[in-house]
Amino acid sequence: MDNKKLRRSRTDRKISGVCGGLAEYFGVDSTLVRIIMAILVCTWGSGLLLYIILWICMPEE
């Protein structure tokens, strides 16, 4: 049983560690998650709201 939890990263962070935490959880590169988040922010603006919600809800490592 894999015991991984969704948490904000302390080591892979630029602002709050949300993208780094998502990347660690899904096993992908954090740059890819940051690019996807930037695209969401620039195109629909929903990425900013999603980022803020995750920042508030996700516990830190």
N, C-alpha and C positions, 0 to 999 in steps of 0.2 A: 504494500500500500504506500503510495507516494504522499508524503506529508507536507506538500508545499502550500503556502498561504499567500494570498494577495496582500502585499504590504508595500509601502513606499520605500524606495531604496535610499540608504544612507551614503553608499559609495558611488552609485551611478546617478548623479543628480545634476541638473542644470538650474532648476528653480526649486522644486519641492520633492522630486524623486518619483513622481507619478509615472512618467514614461519609463524610467528605469525599473520600477517595480512591475509594471505591466510586461515589460520585455523579459524580466527574470521569470515571471509566472508562466508566460506562454513559450519560453525558450527561444526567443528570437533576439536579433540585435536591437539595442535600444535606439540606434539611429533610425531604423526602419519605423519604429513606433513614433518617434519624434516627427518624422516626415509625414506620416499619416495624420498625426494630430495637427500639424501645421496646415496640411491641405484642408482638413475639416474646419479649422479656424478661418482660413482665407476664403473658402467657398460658401459655406452656409452659416458660419458663426456658431454652429452647434458644438464645435470642438472646444471652444472657450468655456461654455457652460458645463460640458462634460468634464473638462479638466478641473474646474473649480469644485464640482460635486465630488469627484474622486479625491481631490486634495483634502476635502473636509472628512470624507467617509473612510478613506484608507488609513489604517494605523501605520505608524512608522516602524521600521525594523527594530 
